[in-house]
Amino acid sequence: MSRAVTPQRKAFNTALAWLIGLLIFFPILWTVLTSFKTEAQAIADPPIWFNFNWTLENYFTVQERSNYFRHFWNSVVISVGSTVIGVAIAVPAAWAMAFVPGKQTKNLLMWMLSTKMLPPVGVLVPIYLIFRSVGLLDTKLGLVIVLTLINLPIIVWMLYTYFREIPVDILEAARMDGASLRNEVIYVLLPMAVPGIASTLLLNIILAWNEAFWTLNLTAAKAAPLTAFIASYSSPEGLFYAKLSAASTMAIAPILIMGWFSQKQLVRGLTFGAVK
């Protein structure tokens, strides 16, 4: 029997949730507001909230100085490409670990997760030298390869968790009906794991979209994504807060819109198997 929730308790929980949400969203709100200010208004003390002369000058300046759409396209190719390749590799790996586990499966999973604990700077030099030797520096293909390898442990872990929630009896029934291994995975397993796969895709696109360390160190101009686009507004002369805020707003807007429209699918995937 469920516990009764009083109206006061419900109102308190709602207010607390809104407060936490506003605190989390405040940096984004402040960045958006600053993008419509002049540089003088952006550094004013005390801060100016809404009573300022709104201007689009920073956005025009950013677009004139940097080709936003070229950086945007690079981010799309790199994030989507690395995520799709990662999922294609992770699906059979997660299937094997979930339904045909061996003695070392848990150790292998922990080893994969431990690779995320290594500071990226620890392998920057060898990867940089390898990429320079094979001609992958400042290329979208090079960043796709790096981000695929970086996010692959997370993808495998997420898909492994989702696959573990699928009853083995359903797969065994498909085998008894004559389904091959390929048909079992494509026509039985994947349709049942769509929420989990969708949330995995979304989360890893966000991770790849926001990746800054590798994109700043392995690109110069041709393959520079939006993270490099933002970093270009930090110069030895100082930070141009209004223009930096405009560049940041332009960079995060696509991923915010995608997250807004896919939030139901994302929540469904993250809670997949949590309630039985």
Salt bridges, closest charged atoms under 4 A:
GLU39 OE2 - LYS243 NZ 3.50
GLU165 OE1 - LYS276 NZ 3.33
GLU184 OE1 - ARG175 NE 2.94
